[in-house]
Amino acid sequence: APDGGLHCRRRVQFVRAGRPTPPKFLFFNRLLVLAWTLVAIGALVWVIAIWFWLRGPWLVRLWLCLLMPVWALIPAPVENHAQAYAPAIFAAFYELFIAPNGNPGAAIALLVLGTALLTLAVALAYVARRYLAKMGWRE
């Protein structure tokens, strides 16, 4: 159908209201929202599981708890799909090992940048905690 599979009346309602026509790939967009929601829920489960499973210094636990959500929630562009993004860790894995002639450069750069920012944030939390302990603050 010329309207991308949408019902004709729906298209006319959008045109009459002065709004642009809805995107042609509404079903694809809804699947992307569902997929990102599932990834976010998985990242939350990861944080809770790792925090209670690991024992040791709080600094290492905090860094390991937040590493997977950072990797999973950074959007990386997907080749051959305009305006489509996937979790950077999945995009890098796909481009490295599965896609023929894949180019994982953008996804890996985003992973490195996210890891560096996470490490900086955890280091700042460590410095702040040491400073507050020195000032007499107790947990």
Buried (B, 14 or more C-beta within 10 A) or exposed (E): EEBEEBEEEEBEEBEEEEEEEBEBBEEEBEEBEEEBEEBBEBBEEBBEEBBEEBEEEBEEBBBBBBBBBBBBBBBBBBBEEEEBBBBBBBBBBBBEEEBEEBEBEBBBEBBEEBBEEBBEBBEEBBEEBEEEEEEEEEE
